[in-house]
Amino acid sequence: MTNDTTIDVTATAGLSHDEAMDLQAAELERTLDFLAGLDTSDWSARTDCPDWDVRRMYLHVLGACAAGASMKENAHQMRLARRHRKAQGGPLEAALSHVQVRERLDLDANQLVARLTAVAPDTVRKRRVLPSLVRRLRIPVDGPVVERWSLGYLTDTIYLRDLWMHRVDAARATGRALVLSDDHDGRIVADVVAEWARRHGRPFTLTLTGVAGGRFRSDGSSALGSTVPARPAGEETDLELDAVEFCRTLGGRSPGTGLLATVVPF
């Protein structure tokens, strides 16, 4: 994405199912490569996710992948998550993450990586063949936004972003290098930009720096419904920041104002 072209996000297509699955497979490979380079102390490094060090964060990732690979495991996790939410309150997403971590706390780092290595191919394979009729089913969500998502949006887009953002989290926590490329990470970022544009519905120009960045614009014509105060008609916001920091801000890991206060789910 780092070229001289300015991308009009009003004409940017979302991730296709096949593209999302290819990106998930590649992101899982990058995740495993990253984890293979950690030493013992890195696993206890605190992350931007409340209450999670690197090990607990990847226990969550392992749990999510296990659920993706097995309908039985997915149903098991959802049943316990609903029970936990009923007792403790809060969003279902947080309750699900709690269950995923709690049930795997006995795993050390080596066992965690071994299990993630084993389950990753099945996760992508099962998500890839999910029937289109099932992918069109709509489910309610209550965090970080309250709305209804198609199951396909959850399995294709949200699980990809979650996996990618946790690699960002781990790199920041440990000080390890974050491997980025324009064809992989840049495509993920561009999809985030397009959804961000639809969510706030305002005209803008945006320059994202770094390997995963690019230049983007919108006249506001693809809005889904604004979540920020209205601006005068025709007034365009001009922004420039690092591509990864842009995503961290929209994902709630760094404070944002103006259009950057628009929440995009990760």
C-alpha positions as CSV (number, residue, x, y, z in Angstrom):
1,M,0.0,0.0,0.0
2,T,3.0,2.3,0.3
3,N,2.9,3.9,-3.2
4,D,1.9,7.2,-4.8
5,T,-1.7,6.1,-5.4
6,T,-4.5,7.7,-3.3
7,I,-7.1,5.1,-2.7
8,D,-10.8,6.2,-2.8
9,V,-12.3,4.0,-0.1
10,T,-15.8,4.6,-1.3
11,A,-14.9,2.2,-4.1
12,T,-12.9,-0.2,-2.0
13,A,-14.3,-3.7,-1.8
14,G,-14.3,-5.5,1.5
15,L,-12.4,-8.7,2.1
16,S,-13.8,-11.6,0.1
17,H,-14.2,-14.9,2.0
18,D,-11.3,-16.5,0.1
19,E,-9.1,-13.5,0.6
20,A,-9.8,-13.4,4.3
21,M,-9.0,-17.0,4.7
22,D,-5.7,-16.6,2.8
23,L,-4.8,-13.7,5.1
24,Q,-5.8,-15.7,8.2
25,A,-3.5,-18.6,7.1
26,A,-0.7,-16.2,6.5
27,E,-1.3,-14.3,9.8
28,L,-1.2,-17.5,11.8
29,E,2.1,-18.4,10.2
30,R,3.5,-15.0,11.1
31,T,2.1,-15.4,14.6
32,L,3.8,-18.8,15.1
33,D,7.1,-17.4,13.7
34,F,6.9,-14.5,16.2
35,L,6.1,-16.8,19.1
36,A,9.0,-19.1,18.2
37,G,11.4,-16.2,18.8
38,L,10.3,-15.4,22.3
39,D,12.3,-16.2,25.4
40,T,11.0,-17.2,28.8
41,S,10.7,-13.7,30.1
42,D,8.8,-12.4,27.1
43,W,5.8,-14.6,27.9
44,S,5.2,-12.7,31.2
45,A,5.4,-9.2,29.6
46,R,2.3,-7.1,30.2
47,T,0.3,-6.2,27.1
48,D,-2.2,-3.4,26.3
49,C,-5.0,-5.9,27.0
50,P,-6.1,-5.5,30.6
51,D,-5.2,-8.4,32.9
52,W,-3.3,-10.2,30.1
53,D,0.4,-10.9,29.7
54,V,1.7,-12.4,26.5
55,R,1.0,-16.0,27.6
56,R,-2.6,-15.3,28.6
57,M,-3.3,-13.3,25.4
58,Y,-2.2,-16.3,23.3
59,L,-4.2,-18.7,25.5
60,H,-7.2,-16.6,24.3
61,V,-5.9,-16.9,20.7
62,L,-5.5,-20.6,21.1
63,G,-9.0,-20.9,22.5
64,A,-10.5,-18.9,19.6
65,C,-8.7,-21.1,17.1
66,A,-9.8,-24.3,18.8
67,A,-13.4,-23.0,18.6
68,G,-12.9,-22.3,14.9
69,A,-11.7,-25.8,14.3
70,S,-14.5,-27.6,16.1
71,M,-18.2,-26.9,16.3
72,K,-18.4,-28.9,19.5
73,E,-15.6,-26.8,21.2
74,N,-17.3,-23.6,19.9
75,A,-20.6,-24.7,21.5
76,H,-18.8,-25.6,24.7
77,Q,-17.1,-22.2,24.9
78,M,-20.3,-20.3,24.2
79,R,-22.3,-22.2,26.8
80,L,-19.7,-21.4,29.5
81,A,-19.4,-17.8,28.3
82,R,-23.1,-17.1,28.6
83,R,-23.1,-18.7,32.0
84,H,-20.2,-16.4,33.1
85,R,-21.9,-13.3,31.7
86,K,-25.1,-14.1,33.5
87,A,-23.1,-14.4,36.8
88,Q,-20.6,-11.5,36.3
89,G,-22.2,-9.2,33.7
90,G,-20.3,-7.5,30.9
91,P,-20.1,-8.2,27.2
92,L,-20.3,-11.7,25.8
93,E,-17.0,-11.2,24.0
94,A,-15.2,-10.5,27.3
95,A,-16.9,-13.6,28.9
96,L,-15.8,-15.8,26.0
97,S,-12.2,-14.6,26.2
98,H,-12.3,-15.3,30.0
99,V,-13.4,-18.9,29.3
100,Q,-10.8,-19.4,26.7
101,V,-8.0,-18.3,29.0
102,R,-9.3,-20.0,32.1
103,E,-9.6,-23.4,30.5
104,R,-6.0,-23.3,29.3
105,L,-4.1,-21.8,32.2
106,D,-2.2,-25.1,32.9
107,L,-0.4,-24.8,29.5
108,D,3.2,-23.6,29.5
109,A,4.6,-21.6,26.6
110,N,5.9,-24.6,24.8
111,Q,2.6,-26.5,25.1
112,L,0.7,-23.4,24.0
113,V,2.8,-23.0,20.8
114,A,2.6,-26.8,20.0
115,R,-1.2,-26.8,20.3
116,L,-1.6,-23.6,18.3
117,T,0.7,-25.0,15.6
118,A,-1.4,-28.2,15.5
119,V,-4.8,-26.5,15.4
120,A,-4.1,-23.5,13.1
121,P,-4.5,-25.4,9.8
122,D,-7.8,-26.9,10.9
123,T,-9.1,-23.5,12.0
124,V,-8.6,-22.0,8.6
125,R,-9.9,-25.1,6.8
126,K,-13.1,-25.2,8.9
127,R,-13.7,-21.5,8.5
128,R,-13.0,-21.7,4.8
129,V,-15.7,-24.3,4.1
130,L,-18.4,-22.7,6.3
131,P,-21.5,-22.8,4.1
132,S,-22.6,-19.4,2.7
133,L,-26.1,-19.9,4.2
134,V,-24.5,-20.1,7.7
135,R,-22.2,-17.2,7.0
136,R,-25.2,-15.0,6.3
137,L,-26.8,-15.7,9.7
138,R,-26.9,-12.5,11.8
139,I,-25.9,-12.5,15.5
140,P,-26.1,-9.8,18.2
141,V,-22.9,-8.4,19.6
142,D,-22.6,-6.2,22.7
143,G,-18.9,-5.1,22.6
144,P,-17.0,-3.0,21.6
145,V,-20.1,-2.0,19.6
146,V,-23.8,-2.9,20.0
147,E,-25.1,-4.1,16.7
148,R,-25.8,-7.3,14.6
149,W,-23.1,-8.9,12.6
150,S,-23.2,-11.6,10.0
151,L,-21.4,-14.8,11.0
152,G,-19.2,-14.3,8.0
153,Y,-18.1,-10.9,9.1
154,L,-17.1,-12.4,12.4
155,T,-15.2,-15.4,11.1
156,D,-13.6,-13.6,8.2
157,T,-12.9,-10.1,9.3
158,I,-13.0,-9.8,13.1
159,Y,-11.0,-13.0,13.8
160,L,-8.4,-11.8,11.3
161,R,-8.1,-8.4,12.9
162,D,-8.0,-9.9,16.4
163,L,-5.2,-12.2,15.5
164,W,-3.3,-9.4,13.7
165,M,-3.8,-6.9,16.6
166,H,-2.6,-9.4,19.2
167,R,0.7,-9.8,17.2
168,V,1.0,-6.0,17.4
169,D,0.3,-6.2,21.2
170,A,2.9,-8.9,21.7
171,A,5.6,-7.0,19.7
172,R,5.0,-3.8,21.8
173,A,5.0,-5.7,25.0
174,T,8.2,-7.6,24.4
175,G,10.1,-5.1,22.3
176,R,10.4,-7.7,19.5
177,A,10.4,-6.7,15.9
178,L,6.9,-6.5,14.2
179,V,7.2,-8.0,10.7
180,L,5.1,-6.0,8.3
181,S,4.5,-6.1,4.5
182,D,2.4,-4.0,2.2
183,D,0.7,-7.0,0.6
184,H,-0.4,-8.6,3.9
185,D,-0.5,-6.0,6.6
186,G,-1.3,-3.2,4.2
187,R,-4.4,-5.1,3.0
188,I,-5.6,-5.6,6.5
189,V,-5.1,-1.9,7.3
190,A,-6.8,-0.8,4.1
191,D,-9.8,-2.8,5.0
192,V,-9.9,-1.2,8.4
193,V,-9.7,2.3,6.8
194,A,-12.7,1.5,4.5
195,E,-14.8,0.3,7.4
196,W,-13.8,3.3,9.5
197,A,-14.9,5.6,6.6
198,R,-18.3,3.9,6.4
199,R,-18.8,4.1,10.1
200,H,-18.1,7.9,10.5
201,G,-19.4,9.0,7.1
202,R,-17.3,12.2,6.8
203,P,-15.1,13.3,4.0
204,F,-11.4,13.0,4.7
205,T,-7.9,12.5,3.4
206,L,-5.7,10.1,5.3
207,T,-2.0,9.4,5.0
208,L,-0.8,6.4,6.9
209,T,3.0,6.0,7.2
210,G,5.0,2.9,7.5
211,V,5.2,-0.3,5.5
212,A,1.5,-1.1,6.0
213,G,0.4,2.4,5.2
214,G,-0.9,4.3,2.2
215,R,-3.0,7.3,1.2
216,F,-6.7,7.2,1.3
217,R,-9.7,9.6,0.8
218,S,-13.5,9.6,0.9
219,D,-16.2,12.1,0.1
220,G,-18.4,10.6,2.8
221,S,-20.8,8.9,0.4
222,S,-20.4,5.4,1.7
223,A,-21.5,6.1,5.3
224,L,-23.1,3.3,7.4
225,G,-24.2,5.8,10.1
226,S,-22.1,8.4,11.8
227,T,-20.7,7.9,15.3
228,V,-19.1,11.3,15.7
229,P,-20.5,14.8,15.8
230,A,-21.5,16.3,12.5
231,R,-19.1,18.6,10.7
232,P,-20.1,21.4,8.3
233,A,-21.1,20.1,4.9
234,G,-18.1,19.8,2.6
235,E,-15.4,20.3,5.3
236,E,-12.7,17.6,4.9
237,T,-10.5,16.3,7.7
238,D,-6.9,15.8,6.8
239,L,-5.0,13.3,8.9
240,E,-1.5,11.7,9.0
241,L,-0.2,9.1,11.4
242,D,1.5,5.7,11.5
243,A,-0.6,2.8,10.1
244,V,-0.3,0.5,13.1
245,E,-1.0,3.4,15.5
246,F,-4.1,4.3,13.4
247,C,-5.4,0.7,14.0
248,R,-4.4,0.7,17.7
249,T,-6.4,4.0,18.1
250,L,-9.5,2.7,16.4
251,G,-9.2,-0.5,18.4
252,G,-9.2,1.4,21.7
253,R,-5.6,0.8,22.7
254,S,-4.6,4.5,22.2
255,P,-6.8,7.5,22.8
256,G,-8.3,9.2,19.7
257,T,-10.2,12.4,19.1
258,G,-12.4,13.6,16.2
259,L,-12.8,11.0,13.5
260,L,-10.2,8.9,15.3
261,A,-12.7,8.4,18.1
262,T,-14.8,6.2,15.7
263,V,-14.7,2.6,17.0
264,V,-13.8,-0.1,14.5
265,P,-14.1,-3.6,16.0
266,F,-11.0,-5.8,16.2
